[in-house]
Amino acid sequence: MNLGRIGGLLSRHMYLYKRSFARMLEIFYWPFLDLVVWGFITIYLKEAGVSLHGAVAFFLGALILWDVLFRSQQGVAVSFLEEMWSRNLMNLFASPLTVGEYLASTMIMSILKVTAVASLMMVIAWMLYSYDMLKIGLSLLPFILNLVLSGWIIGVLTTSIIMRFGQQAEVLAWGMVFLFQPISCVFYPLEVLPPILQSIAWIIPPAHIFEGMRAVLVDGVTPINHILWATGLNLFFFVVIVSWFYHTFNICKNKGMLVRVGE
Amino acid sequence: MSKPIVEVRNLTKQFGDFTAVDNISFDIHEGEILGLLGPNGAGKTTTIHMLLGLITPTAGTIHMFGLDLAQHRERILQQVNFSSTYISMPYSLTVEENLKVIARLYSLQNIQQRIDDIIENLEMGDIQHKLTRKLSSGQMSRLTLAKALMTEPKVLFLDEPTASLDPDIVNKIKAFLKEYQRNAGLSILYTSHNMREMEEMSNRIIFLQHGHIVAEGTSNEIVQRYGQRDLEEVFLKLAREPKTQ
C-alpha cells in the first residue's frame, strides 16, 4: 500500500467537494431533514402518551446510526461514481495505483463523510431535542465501527455491480443499502419480523448491530454476543466481498469494460 | 540499434467471437517513435489499452524494461504514461489540481516545481487555475499531454493526440513532442489518422488491419514496398482490402 497514492486520490475528492455546493448539500441536507422529521415524530409519540421505553434514544439514536451505515456505504460507492462520471478510471488504473489502494481511499473517504454527518446530527439532536448521544460513551464505539464496516461491504458490493453493468446500475449507489433496511431492524426490534425474515436478519451484521445498539441506548447494557456476531459476520463478508470486487475487476479488464465504463 | 524497451510477443485479444488484435509482435526501442497506423477498428487502441494494463490480453506477453507487465504492473506503470484526445480529466478540478492529483498517484517529488515547469513548457500559464470543464478541446489536449509528460515517463503512448485540433495547436504539440522526445530519449508509440503527421513523427511504422500487422518499416520502405506515391495511398490500398481468414 502506497500512502502517497491513497492521499492523491483523497485530495482529488477534497478538491471536488470544496467547490461543489450540491455535494456538500447532499451530505448535510438529508440527514438534517431526517432528524427534524423523526424528532417531531418522537415528540408526538411522547405527547400522545404512547408508552415506548426510551423513545428519544430509540428513534433519534437509531436514525443517527442508520446514517452512519448509509454514509459509509455511499462514501465507497459514490466515490466510484465520481470517477465514472468524469471518465477518470483510465487515468487511475493506467497509473501505478493498485486496486487495494483505490478501495482504501474510498473507505477513508467514507470515514470522512460519516464523521461529518454523524457530528452534525449529534449537534442538531442535542440542540433541538436535548438528546446527547455522547453521554452513552464508549459502549457505542464497537457498534459504530461495525456499522462503518458494514457500509464498506455494501459499498464495495454496489461498486462491483456498477463497474460490471455500467451507468444503468448507478441508482444502486443510493438504493442498495435500503434493501437491507427492513431486515436490519433499525427502528424496531427484530422480534417484530416474521420468522423467515428473522432467520435472514440474523446472518446480516446490521441486525446484530441495531439489536445491540437498542440494548445500549435503552437498557444501558453492552451485549457482547451481538458485538461478537456482528464483528465475525462483518469480517467474513468483508473478505468475501473484497475478493468478489477483485474478481469483477479482472472480468471487466478481460471484457475491456474498464475503459468503457461511464460511456 | 538500441535495445528494445517494449517487447510485445504474439499479443492477441478476443472479445467473444471478435478478434480485435490477432497475434501481433513488435518492439519499441529506446528513444524511438513507433507509429501505429490503421483504419478505425484495426486494433490500435485495444493494443495501447493492453500495453497500459487496462485490458487483459487473451494470449501473448508484454515486457517493458525487461519486466513482464502481468507480474510487475506497478513498477512498469511508474515509468509509463499515455495521452489521447479522447480521454478526459475530472471537470470540477482546475488544471493545476488535476496535475497535483496525478503527481501524487505517480509519487513524484517537488510537485509544484514539476507542475510549474510543464505549465511553462506547454504554454498553459493562462489556464493553470481554470476549471477543466471550461477548457477548449485544444487546451484539454495540452492538459492530458501535460499530465503524461509531467511524470517523466520512459515510454509514452499517444493515441491520436492531435485528432480534432486546429493546425496551429497540432503544429505546436508536434514541435514540442519532437523536442521533448529528443532531449529526454523518450520512447513513444504514436497513433494517428494523419499520414503526413505519421511520416513526420515516426522513425518506424507498423500498419495494423483487422488486428494483424500487415506492413512494418520506415515510411519510405512501406511506400516503396507497395509501389504507391505516399503513405496515404498505401493506407487507402490496405484499408480497402477485404478481411482474409
Interface residues (C-beta under 8 A of the other chain):
Chain A: N2 G4 R5 G7 G8 L9 S11 R12 Y15 L16 R19 S20 E82 S86 R87 N88 M90 N91 L92 F93 A94 S95 P96 L97 T98 N250 K253 N254 K255 G256 L258 V259
Chain B: K13 F15 T46 H49 L52 G53 L54 I55 T56 R73 E74 R75 L77 Q78 V80 N81 F82 I87 S88 M89 P90 Y91 S92 L93 T94 E97 K100 V101 I102 A103 R104 L105 Y106 S107 K147
